[in-house]
Protein backbone atom coordinates (compact mmCIF):
# COMPACT_ATOMS: atom_id res chain seq x y z
CA UNK A 1 0.00 0.00 0.00
CA UNK A 2 1.34 3.42 -1.03
CA UNK A 3 1.42 5.90 1.87
CA UNK A 4 1.54 9.69 2.05
CA UNK A 5 5.23 10.74 2.41
CA UNK A 6 4.20 13.78 4.46
CA UNK A 7 3.03 11.51 7.29
CA UNK A 8 6.47 9.94 7.68
CA UNK A 9 8.86 12.71 6.67
CA UNK A 10 10.01 13.59 10.18
CA UNK A 11 10.72 9.94 11.06
CA UNK A 12 12.57 9.49 7.74
CA UNK A 13 14.76 12.55 8.23
CA UNK A 14 15.56 11.54 11.84
CA UNK A 15 16.20 7.89 10.92
CA UNK A 16 13.94 7.13 13.88
CA UNK A 17 14.35 3.49 15.07
CA UNK A 18 10.82 3.60 16.52
CA UNK A 19 9.55 3.49 12.91
CA UNK A 20 11.83 0.71 11.70
CA UNK A 21 9.69 -1.81 9.81
CA UNK A 22 6.56 0.35 9.97
CA UNK A 23 7.21 1.74 6.50
CA UNK A 24 9.68 1.27 3.66
CA UNK A 25 11.11 3.88 1.28
CA UNK A 26 11.19 3.22 -2.46
CA UNK A 27 13.86 5.42 -4.08
CA UNK A 28 12.79 6.26 -7.63
CA UNK A 29 16.29 7.25 -8.79
CA UNK A 30 17.92 3.94 -7.78
CA UNK A 31 15.06 1.42 -7.87
CA UNK A 32 15.94 0.33 -4.32
CA UNK A 33 13.74 0.19 -1.21
CA UNK A 34 15.15 0.91 2.25
CA UNK A 35 14.31 0.94 5.94
CA UNK A 36 13.78 4.38 7.49
CA UNK A 37 17.05 3.93 9.42
CA UNK A 38 19.17 3.34 6.28
CA UNK A 39 22.64 4.93 6.78
CA UNK A 40 22.99 6.10 3.16
CA UNK A 41 22.40 9.71 2.17
CA UNK A 42 18.73 10.59 2.69
CA UNK A 43 17.07 10.92 -0.74
CA UNK A 44 15.01 13.96 -1.65
CA UNK A 45 11.32 13.78 -0.87
CA UNK A 46 10.33 14.14 -4.53
CA UNK A 47 12.40 11.06 -5.37
CA UNK A 48 10.71 8.62 -3.01
CA UNK A 49 7.55 6.62 -2.49
CA UNK A 50 6.48 5.26 0.91
CA UNK A 51 5.08 1.74 1.31
CA UNK A 52 3.42 0.11 4.31
CA UNK A 53 5.24 -3.22 3.81
CA UNK A 54 8.37 -4.54 2.18
CA UNK A 55 6.17 -6.78 0.04
CA UNK A 56 4.35 -3.73 -1.35
CA UNK A 57 7.66 -2.07 -2.23
CA UNK A 58 8.85 -5.27 -3.91
CA UNK A 59 5.59 -5.60 -5.87
CA UNK A 60 6.10 -2.04 -7.12
CA UNK A 61 9.39 -3.14 -8.67
CA UNK A 62 11.92 -1.94 -6.09
CA UNK A 63 14.72 -4.26 -4.95
CA UNK A 64 16.01 -4.55 -1.34
CA UNK A 65 18.86 -2.32 -0.19
CA UNK A 66 22.11 -4.17 0.54
CA UNK A 67 23.17 -1.57 3.11
CA UNK A 68 20.20 -1.37 5.50
CA UNK A 69 18.98 -4.91 4.73
CA UNK A 70 15.16 -4.67 4.90
CA UNK A 71 15.13 -8.35 5.89
CA UNK A 72 16.60 -7.32 9.26
CA UNK A 73 13.80 -4.93 10.24
CA UNK A 74 11.68 -5.88 13.28
CA UNK A 75 8.84 -6.78 10.91
CA UNK A 76 5.46 -5.32 10.09
CA UNK A 77 3.06 -5.49 13.07
CA UNK A 78 0.27 -7.91 12.20
CA UNK A 79 -2.33 -6.00 14.22
CA UNK A 80 -1.56 -2.42 13.25
CA UNK A 81 -4.39 -0.98 11.16
CA UNK A 82 -5.46 -4.29 9.63
CA UNK A 83 -8.71 -6.20 9.69
CA UNK A 84 -8.92 -9.08 12.15
CA UNK A 85 -8.90 -11.58 9.26
CA UNK A 86 -5.77 -10.04 7.73
CA UNK A 87 -4.05 -10.02 11.12
CA UNK A 88 -4.74 -13.72 11.66
CA UNK A 89 -3.65 -14.48 8.10
CA UNK A 90 -0.36 -12.64 8.64
CA UNK A 91 0.30 -14.74 11.73
CA UNK A 92 -0.28 -17.94 9.79
CA UNK A 93 1.88 -16.74 6.87
CA UNK A 94 4.63 -15.85 9.35
CA UNK A 95 4.45 -19.45 10.59
CA UNK A 96 5.15 -20.62 7.02
CA UNK A 97 1.65 -21.83 6.11
CA UNK A 98 1.96 -20.72 2.47
CA UNK A 99 5.22 -22.64 2.14
CA UNK A 100 3.16 -25.80 2.47
CA UNK A 101 -0.34 -25.01 1.20
CA UNK A 102 -2.28 -22.70 -1.13
CA UNK A 103 -4.01 -19.37 -0.55
CA UNK A 104 -7.29 -21.27 -0.86
CA UNK A 105 -6.32 -23.51 2.05
CA UNK A 106 -5.23 -20.50 4.11
CA UNK A 107 -8.53 -18.75 3.41
CA UNK A 108 -10.49 -21.87 4.39
CA UNK A 109 -8.67 -21.98 7.74
CA UNK A 110 -9.83 -18.40 8.32
CA UNK A 111 -13.41 -19.09 7.27
CA UNK A 112 -13.39 -16.84 4.18
CA UNK A 113 -13.06 -17.33 0.44
CA UNK A 114 -9.70 -16.93 -1.29
CA UNK A 115 -10.98 -13.99 -3.36
CA UNK A 116 -12.21 -12.21 -0.25
CA UNK A 117 -8.90 -12.80 1.53
CA UNK A 118 -6.94 -11.46 -1.45
CA UNK A 119 -9.23 -8.43 -1.61
CA UNK A 120 -8.69 -7.73 2.10
CA UNK A 121 -4.92 -7.96 1.65
CA UNK A 122 -5.02 -5.57 -1.29
CA UNK A 123 -7.18 -3.17 0.72
CA UNK A 124 -5.09 -3.16 3.91
CA UNK A 125 -1.56 -3.96 2.67
CA UNK A 126 -1.61 -3.27 -1.06
CA UNK A 127 -0.36 -6.77 -1.92
CA UNK A 128 -1.64 -10.34 -2.15
CA UNK A 129 -1.06 -13.04 0.49
CA UNK A 130 1.25 -14.85 -1.95
CA UNK A 131 3.37 -11.69 -2.39
CA UNK A 132 3.74 -11.32 1.39
CA UNK A 133 4.88 -14.94 1.69
CA UNK A 134 7.27 -14.57 -1.25
CA UNK A 135 8.91 -11.48 0.24
CA UNK A 136 9.25 -13.18 3.62
CA UNK A 137 10.95 -16.20 2.02
CA UNK A 138 13.39 -13.96 0.17
CA UNK A 139 14.14 -11.85 3.24
CA UNK A 140 14.75 -14.87 5.44
CA UNK A 141 17.06 -16.45 2.89
CA UNK A 142 19.03 -13.20 2.57
CA UNK A 143 19.31 -13.00 6.37
CA UNK A 144 20.70 -16.54 6.54
CA UNK A 145 23.20 -15.71 3.78
CA UNK A 146 24.39 -12.66 5.71
CA UNK A 147 24.43 -14.05 9.23
CA UNK A 148 25.23 -17.77 9.01
CA UNK A 149 27.63 -20.16 7.34
CA UNK A 150 24.90 -22.52 6.17
CA UNK A 151 25.22 -23.87 2.64
CA UNK A 152 23.05 -22.39 -0.12
CA UNK A 153 21.11 -25.66 -0.30
CA UNK A 154 20.34 -25.55 3.42
CA UNK A 155 19.30 -21.89 3.15
CA UNK A 156 17.08 -22.60 0.16
CA UNK A 157 14.93 -25.13 1.98
CA UNK A 158 15.11 -23.42 5.37
CA UNK A 159 13.52 -20.33 3.76
CA UNK A 160 10.70 -22.37 2.23
CA UNK A 161 11.76 -22.46 -1.43
CA UNK A 162 10.57 -25.54 -3.28
CA UNK A 163 13.80 -26.06 -5.25
CA UNK A 164 17.35 -24.74 -5.60
CA UNK A 165 16.54 -23.72 -9.17
CA UNK A 166 13.67 -21.53 -7.98
CA UNK A 167 15.84 -20.15 -5.16
CA UNK A 168 18.58 -19.10 -7.59
CA UNK A 169 16.08 -17.66 -10.07
CA UNK A 170 14.41 -15.45 -7.48
CA UNK A 171 17.72 -14.02 -6.28
CA UNK A 172 18.85 -13.43 -9.85
CA UNK A 173 15.60 -11.62 -10.58
CA UNK A 174 15.59 -9.47 -7.40
CA UNK A 175 19.30 -8.79 -6.81
CA UNK A 176 20.65 -9.33 -10.30
CA UNK A 177 23.15 -11.91 -9.04
CA UNK A 178 23.37 -15.42 -7.64
CA UNK A 179 22.80 -15.85 -3.89
CA UNK A 180 26.33 -17.16 -3.31
CA UNK A 181 27.83 -13.98 -4.78
CA UNK A 182 26.08 -11.95 -2.05
CA UNK A 183 28.00 -13.88 0.58
CA UNK A 184 31.29 -13.61 -1.28
CA UNK A 185 31.03 -9.84 -1.53
CA UNK A 186 30.00 -9.17 2.05
CA UNK A 187 32.44 -8.38 4.83
CA UNK A 188 33.53 -11.60 6.50
CA UNK A 189 33.43 -9.99 9.94
CA UNK A 190 29.66 -9.55 9.72
CA UNK A 191 28.96 -13.28 9.69
CA UNK A 192 27.80 -14.61 13.03
CA UNK A 193 29.31 -17.88 14.17
CA UNK A 194 27.33 -20.96 13.27
CA UNK A 195 28.29 -24.56 12.81
CA UNK A 196 28.41 -27.96 14.42
CA UNK A 197 28.07 -27.73 18.17
CA UNK A 198 27.51 -23.98 18.14
CA UNK A 199 24.14 -24.01 16.43
CA UNK A 200 22.84 -21.35 14.09
CA UNK A 201 22.92 -17.78 15.37
CA UNK A 202 20.56 -15.12 14.03
CA UNK A 203 20.12 -11.53 15.21
CA UNK A 204 16.53 -10.33 15.62
CA UNK A 205 15.82 -6.62 15.99
CA UNK A 206 13.03 -4.85 17.87
CA UNK A 207 11.75 -1.30 18.09
CA UNK A 208 12.55 0.51 21.34
CA UNK A 209 11.39 0.83 24.00
CA UNK A 210 11.28 -2.80 25.12
CA UNK A 211 11.40 -3.69 28.81
CA UNK A 212 12.84 -7.14 28.18
CA UNK A 213 14.05 -7.34 31.78
CA UNK A 214 10.43 -7.25 32.94
CA UNK A 215 9.56 -9.98 30.44
CA UNK A 216 12.43 -12.19 31.58
CA UNK A 217 11.42 -11.66 35.20
CA UNK A 218 7.88 -12.78 34.33
CA UNK A 219 9.19 -15.86 32.49
CA UNK A 220 11.69 -16.70 35.25
CA UNK A 221 8.88 -16.90 37.82
CA UNK A 222 7.10 -19.45 35.64
CA UNK A 223 10.02 -21.38 34.13
CA UNK A 224 9.64 -25.17 34.14
CA UNK A 225 12.87 -26.72 35.49
CA UNK A 226 14.63 -28.81 32.85
CA UNK A 227 12.47 -27.38 30.06
CA UNK A 228 13.35 -23.69 30.52
CA UNK A 229 16.26 -21.74 31.99
CA UNK A 230 16.18 -17.97 32.54
CA UNK A 231 19.01 -15.65 33.63
CA UNK A 232 19.19 -11.87 33.95
CA UNK A 233 19.63 -11.44 30.19
CA UNK A 234 18.91 -14.82 28.57
CA UNK A 235 16.07 -17.24 28.01
CA UNK A 236 16.67 -20.84 26.94
CA UNK A 237 14.39 -23.82 26.43
CA UNK A 238 14.06 -27.22 24.80
CA UNK A 239 11.89 -27.60 21.69
CA UNK A 240 10.50 -30.29 19.40
CA UNK A 241 9.51 -29.70 15.78
CA UNK A 242 8.35 -32.52 13.51
CA UNK A 243 9.58 -35.01 16.09
CA UNK A 244 13.08 -33.51 16.14
CA UNK A 245 14.31 -32.36 19.60
CA UNK A 246 16.57 -29.36 20.04
CA UNK A 247 17.00 -26.23 22.10
CA UNK A 248 17.09 -22.49 21.62
CA UNK A 249 18.50 -19.60 23.60
CA UNK A 250 18.15 -15.84 23.27
CA UNK A 251 20.41 -13.16 24.69
CA UNK A 252 19.29 -9.55 24.76
CA UNK A 253 21.63 -6.80 23.55
CA UNK A 254 20.38 -3.42 24.69
CA UNK A 255 22.77 -1.26 22.67
CA UNK A 256 21.67 -2.63 19.29
CA UNK A 257 17.95 -3.07 20.15
CA UNK A 258 18.24 -6.74 19.30
CA UNK A 259 18.44 -10.25 20.65
CA UNK A 260 20.80 -12.97 19.53
CA UNK A 261 18.98 -16.22 18.89
CA UNK A 262 20.93 -19.49 18.93
CA UNK A 263 19.19 -22.53 17.46
CA UNK A 264 20.47 -26.04 18.04
CA UNK A 265 18.45 -28.39 15.86
CA UNK A 266 19.36 -30.98 13.27
CA UNK A 267 16.53 -29.84 10.99
CA UNK A 268 17.60 -26.68 9.17
CA UNK A 269 14.26 -26.78 7.32
CA UNK A 270 12.63 -25.71 10.59
CA UNK A 271 14.68 -22.53 11.00
CA UNK A 272 12.07 -20.19 9.54
CA UNK A 273 9.39 -21.64 11.77
CA UNK A 274 11.59 -21.35 14.86
CA UNK A 275 12.59 -17.75 14.16
CA UNK A 276 8.99 -16.62 13.65
CA UNK A 277 7.87 -18.34 16.83
CA UNK A 278 10.62 -16.58 18.76
CA UNK A 279 9.52 -13.24 17.27
CA UNK A 280 6.00 -13.97 18.56
CA UNK A 281 7.25 -15.23 21.93
CA UNK A 282 8.97 -11.97 22.72
CA UNK A 283 6.48 -9.74 20.88
CA UNK A 284 9.29 -8.30 18.77
CA UNK A 285 7.00 -6.76 16.15
CA UNK A 286 5.08 -4.61 18.63
CA UNK A 287 5.08 -0.81 18.25
CA UNK A 288 5.32 0.16 21.91
CA UNK A 289 5.21 3.91 21.34
CA UNK A 290 1.91 3.75 19.51
CA UNK A 291 0.31 1.29 21.94
CA UNK A 292 1.42 3.32 24.94
CA UNK A 293 0.28 6.60 23.41
CA UNK A 294 -3.18 5.09 22.91
CA UNK A 295 -3.41 3.63 26.43
CA UNK A 296 -2.10 6.82 28.07
CA UNK A 297 -5.26 8.60 26.93
CA UNK A 298 -6.93 6.82 29.87
CA UNK A 299 -6.23 8.86 33.02
CA UNK A 300 -6.17 5.73 35.20
CA UNK A 301 -3.56 4.02 32.99
CA UNK A 302 -1.44 7.09 32.22
CA UNK A 303 0.88 6.97 35.27
CA UNK A 304 1.26 3.17 35.01
CA UNK A 305 2.18 3.43 31.32
CA UNK A 306 4.66 6.21 32.06
CA UNK A 307 6.32 4.12 34.78
CA UNK A 308 6.59 0.99 32.61
CA UNK A 309 7.66 1.90 29.07
CA UNK A 310 8.17 -0.95 26.65
CA UNK A 311 5.86 -3.56 28.22
CA UNK A 312 5.28 -6.50 25.84
CA UNK A 313 3.05 -9.58 25.98
CA UNK A 314 5.04 -12.84 26.47
CA UNK A 315 3.63 -15.53 24.18
CA UNK A 316 4.38 -19.14 25.07
CA UNK A 317 6.53 -21.27 22.78
CA UNK A 318 3.94 -24.06 22.95
CA UNK A 319 0.22 -23.50 23.46
CA UNK A 320 -0.41 -26.94 24.94
CA UNK A 321 2.36 -26.41 27.48
CA UNK A 322 0.95 -23.11 28.75
CA UNK A 323 -2.57 -24.57 28.79
CA UNK A 324 -1.42 -27.43 31.05
CA UNK A 325 0.33 -24.96 33.29
CA UNK A 326 -2.82 -22.79 33.50
CA UNK A 327 -4.92 -25.78 34.56
CA UNK A 328 -2.34 -26.94 37.10
CA UNK A 329 -2.06 -23.40 38.46
CA UNK A 330 -5.73 -22.90 39.21
CA UNK A 331 -6.17 -21.61 42.78
CA UNK A 332 -2.51 -22.13 43.71
CA UNK A 333 0.43 -19.73 43.89
CA UNK A 334 2.84 -19.24 40.96
CA UNK A 335 5.53 -21.09 42.94
CA UNK A 336 3.13 -23.92 43.76
CA UNK A 337 2.10 -24.22 40.12
CA UNK A 338 5.75 -24.43 39.06
CA UNK A 339 6.34 -27.28 41.49
CA UNK A 340 3.32 -29.22 40.22
CA UNK A 341 4.02 -28.69 36.53
CA UNK A 342 7.65 -29.70 37.11
CA UNK A 343 6.49 -33.05 38.51
CA UNK A 344 4.14 -33.42 35.59
CA UNK A 345 6.88 -32.72 33.02
CA UNK A 346 9.30 -35.17 34.66
CA UNK A 347 6.64 -37.90 34.80
CA UNK A 348 5.50 -37.60 31.17
CA UNK A 349 8.32 -35.81 29.37
CA UNK A 350 11.37 -37.12 27.52
CA UNK A 351 14.97 -36.75 28.78
CA UNK A 352 17.16 -34.42 26.73
CA UNK A 353 20.82 -33.49 26.75
CA UNK A 354 21.87 -30.01 25.66
CA UNK A 355 25.46 -29.50 24.63
CA UNK A 356 25.26 -25.84 25.63
CA UNK A 357 23.17 -25.64 28.82
CA UNK A 358 23.16 -28.59 31.26
CA UNK A 359 20.04 -27.16 32.90
CA UNK A 360 18.06 -28.03 29.77
CA UNK A 361 17.47 -31.74 30.26
CA UNK A 362 13.78 -32.33 29.59
CA UNK A 363 11.33 -32.16 26.67
CA UNK A 364 7.81 -31.14 27.71
CA UNK A 365 5.31 -33.98 27.06
CA UNK A 366 3.25 -34.03 23.89
CA UNK A 367 -0.56 -34.19 23.97
CA UNK A 368 -0.37 -37.81 22.78
CA UNK A 369 1.97 -38.75 25.63
CA UNK A 370 -0.32 -37.07 28.15
CA UNK A 371 -3.38 -38.93 26.85
CA UNK A 372 -1.68 -42.26 27.51
CA UNK A 373 0.00 -41.39 30.82
CA UNK A 374 -0.98 -42.08 34.42
CA UNK A 375 -1.00 -38.74 36.26
CA UNK A 376 -1.80 -40.04 39.73
CA UNK A 377 0.68 -39.40 42.53
CA UNK A 378 1.74 -35.98 41.25
CA UNK A 379 -0.30 -33.93 43.68
CA UNK A 380 -2.97 -33.09 41.08
CA UNK A 381 -6.66 -33.40 41.89
CA UNK A 382 -8.76 -35.87 39.92
CA UNK A 383 -10.65 -32.98 38.32
CA UNK A 384 -7.45 -31.38 37.04
CA UNK A 385 -6.09 -34.68 35.75
CA UNK A 386 -9.30 -35.18 33.79
CA UNK A 387 -9.15 -31.61 32.46
CA UNK A 388 -5.54 -32.04 31.28
CA UNK A 389 -6.19 -35.37 29.57
CA UNK A 390 -9.41 -34.12 27.96
CA UNK A 391 -7.45 -31.10 26.71
CA UNK A 392 -4.82 -33.42 25.23
CA UNK A 393 -7.54 -35.42 23.49
CA UNK A 394 -9.16 -32.42 21.76
CA UNK A 395 -5.75 -31.11 20.68
CA UNK A 396 -4.82 -34.51 19.22
CA UNK A 397 -8.18 -34.63 17.42
CA UNK A 398 -7.50 -31.21 15.84
CA UNK A 399 -10.53 -29.67 17.56
CA UNK A 400 -8.39 -27.07 19.35
CA UNK A 401 -5.54 -25.17 17.72
CA UNK A 402 -2.95 -22.75 19.04
CA UNK A 403 -1.57 -21.57 15.68
CA UNK A 404 -3.78 -18.52 15.11
CA UNK A 405 -6.23 -20.37 12.89
CA UNK A 406 -8.99 -19.93 15.49
CA UNK A 407 -10.27 -16.58 16.71
CA UNK A 408 -10.00 -15.95 20.44
CA UNK A 409 -13.78 -16.20 20.71
CA UNK A 410 -13.82 -19.59 18.95
CA UNK A 411 -10.90 -20.80 21.03
CA UNK A 412 -12.48 -19.78 24.35
CA UNK A 413 -15.84 -21.27 23.40
CA UNK A 414 -14.23 -24.59 22.48
CA UNK A 415 -11.81 -24.95 25.38
CA UNK A 416 -14.43 -24.07 28.02
CA UNK A 417 -16.45 -27.10 26.93
CA UNK A 418 -13.80 -29.13 28.76
CA UNK A 419 -14.93 -29.68 32.36
CA UNK A 420 -12.54 -27.94 34.74
CA UNK A 421 -11.59 -25.12 32.35
CA UNK A 422 -13.50 -21.93 33.05
CA UNK A 423 -13.49 -18.51 31.35
CA UNK A 424 -10.53 -17.13 33.34
CA UNK A 425 -8.31 -20.11 32.50
CA UNK A 426 -9.40 -19.99 28.85
CA UNK A 427 -8.70 -16.27 28.53
CA UNK A 428 -5.32 -16.61 30.23
CA UNK A 429 -4.35 -19.39 27.81
CA UNK A 430 -5.49 -17.19 24.91
CA UNK A 431 -3.37 -14.33 26.24
CA UNK A 432 -0.23 -16.50 26.39
CA UNK A 433 -0.81 -18.78 23.40
CA UNK A 434 -2.73 -17.03 20.60
CA UNK A 435 -0.73 -13.82 20.17
CA UNK A 436 -3.98 -11.84 20.37
CA UNK A 437 -3.22 -8.31 21.67
CA UNK A 438 -6.82 -7.96 22.82
CA UNK A 439 -7.08 -11.16 24.92
CA UNK A 440 -8.44 -10.20 28.33
CA UNK A 441 -8.98 -12.48 31.38
CA UNK A 442 -11.60 -10.15 32.82
CA UNK A 443 -12.27 -12.31 35.92
CA UNK A 444 -8.67 -11.97 37.14
CA UNK A 445 -8.68 -10.74 40.73
CA UNK A 446 -5.63 -8.48 40.31
CA UNK A 447 -7.25 -6.78 37.31
CA UNK A 448 -10.54 -6.35 39.17
CA UNK A 449 -8.68 -4.52 41.93
CA UNK A 450 -6.14 -2.63 39.82
CA UNK A 451 -8.73 -1.18 37.44
CA UNK A 452 -10.92 0.12 40.26
CA UNK A 453 -10.60 3.16 42.47
CA UNK A 454 -8.48 2.76 45.59
CA UNK A 455 -10.01 0.34 48.07
CA UNK A 456 -12.62 -0.90 45.60
CA UNK A 457 -12.98 -4.02 43.45
CA UNK A 458 -14.87 -4.20 40.18
CA UNK A 459 -17.07 -7.10 39.11
CA UNK A 460 -16.01 -8.95 35.93
CA UNK A 461 -18.96 -7.35 34.11
CA UNK A 462 -17.96 -3.87 35.21
CA UNK A 463 -14.36 -4.49 34.16
CA UNK A 464 -15.44 -5.63 30.69
CA UNK A 465 -17.40 -2.43 30.21
CA UNK A 466 -14.50 -0.29 31.39
CA UNK A 467 -12.05 -2.21 29.20
CA UNK A 468 -13.90 -1.34 25.97
CA UNK A 469 -11.88 1.87 25.81
CA UNK A 470 -8.63 -0.15 25.82
CA UNK A 471 -9.39 -2.18 22.69
CA UNK A 472 -7.54 -3.53 20.72
CA UNK A 473 -4.66 -3.52 23.22
CA UNK A 474 -6.25 -5.05 26.31
CA UNK A 475 -3.54 -7.74 26.60
CA UNK A 476 -0.99 -4.97 27.15
CA UNK A 477 -3.22 -3.49 29.86
CA UNK A 478 -3.18 -6.90 31.57
CA UNK A 479 0.62 -6.96 31.57
CA UNK A 480 0.77 -3.36 32.80
CA UNK A 481 -1.58 -4.03 35.69
CA UNK A 482 0.20 -7.26 36.65
CA UNK A 483 3.56 -5.48 36.51
CA UNK A 484 2.22 -2.54 38.52
CA UNK A 485 0.75 -4.91 41.14
CA UNK A 486 4.07 -6.73 41.51
CA UNK A 487 5.85 -3.39 41.99
CA UNK A 488 3.37 -2.40 44.68
CA UNK A 489 3.93 -5.69 46.52
CA UNK A 490 7.72 -5.64 46.12
CA UNK A 491 8.94 -2.12 45.25
CA UNK A 492 12.25 -2.11 43.32
CA UNK A 493 15.28 -1.44 45.51
CA UNK A 494 17.25 1.75 44.97
C-alpha positions, 0 to 999 in steps of 0.5 A: 500500500502506497502511503503519504510521504508527508506523514512519515517525513520527520521519522525518515529525516531523523532515521527514527528506530521507533519506525523501523519496519513500519514503513519502507522507502522506495527510491525512484532514482535507484530502484531500491527500497530501504528501511527508514534507518538506512545509513545512506544519504537521505534521498530527496522527498520528490524522489521517493515513495512510501510503502506500508510493507516490504512486500508492497515495495517489492511488488512495485518493482523496487529491490532490497537495499544491501546496506540497511537490509530490509530483511533485518527490520523488526517486521510489520506489526500484524495488528496495526491498522489491519482487519482481524482476518488479515491479522490472523492471516499474517500470523499464519503466513509468518508461521510458514503456512503458504510454504506448504499449502495454497491461498485457498487452504489458508482462506479456508482456515480463516473461514473466508473465500480466497478472493475475499482474503486477497481483496482484504490484503489488497485493501489493507496492505496493497499486496496479495497473500502470496506476495507477502509470503514470497517477500518473507521467504526472500528476506529470510534467505538473505538474512541466513546468507548474511548471518550464518555459514549454512550452505546455499542448499540448506538456506534454500529449503530453510527459507521455504523455497521448493527447489534450488533452481527456484531459489537461484532464479528469485535471487537473480531476478531481485538482486541481479546476481546469484545468492552465493555472490552476495556472501562472497562480496559481504564483509567476513566480519559480519557473519555470526558464528554458526556450525556444528556444536555452536548451532545457528545464530541469528540476530533479531531486531526490535523497536525501542522501547522494550522492557525485556528485563520485565519480560524475563522476570515474568518468564523466570517466575514461571520457568519449568525446570529442565524445560526452561532456563532464565538468567538476567539477560537470557532465556533458553528452552528445549523444543520439538519440531516434527519429532526432532528435539533441540533447544534455543537460547536468546540473549538480549543486547540493549545497545543494538535493540536486538536479541541474539537467537541461537538454534540447536536443531538438526533440521535446518528446514525448521529454522524459519518456523523457529525464528517466527515463533521466537519473534512472537514469543517476545512480541518483537514486532510490537510498536510500543510507542503507539500502543502506549500513546493510545493507552495513556489517553486513559487517566487511570492508565497514564501513570502506570504506562509512564512508569513501565515503558516498553511492556510486551506480551510474552507468548508461550513457545507451545500453546499446549504447554501453557494450557497445562500450566494454567490448569495446574495453576488454578487456585494455587500460587505461581511457585506452587504451580511451578512445582506441580508442573515440574512433577508433571513434566518429569513424569511424562516428558522425555529426557534431553541433553543439551550441549550448551546448557546442562540445565536443559534436560527435559522435553515437555510432554506431547498431547499424545503422551499425556493422553496415555500417561498415568497422572496419579501421585503428582499432587494433582486433583482428579478434576485437574487430571481429567481436564488435562487429559481431555485437553490433550484429546481435543488437541490430538483430534484437531478440535483445538488449535494454538496456531492462530487459525482460530479466533479468540472467541472460537478458542475460548468457546471450544476450550471451556467445553472441557470440564474444569476449564472456566473462562478465566483459565481460557482467557489466560491461555489465549493471552499467552498462546494465541498472540492476540493483543486484545485477549483479556482475562476479565475475571482476574482478581488483580485486574478487578482490583487494579482497574478500580478506584483505591479500596474498591474491586470491580465485578467482571462485568464492570471491568469488561465495560470499562475495558472497551476503551482499551481495545484492541490492546487489552492484553498490554493493559493486563501486563501493565496491571500485573507489573504494577501490582508486583511493583506495589507488593515488592517495590524495586530497591534503589 
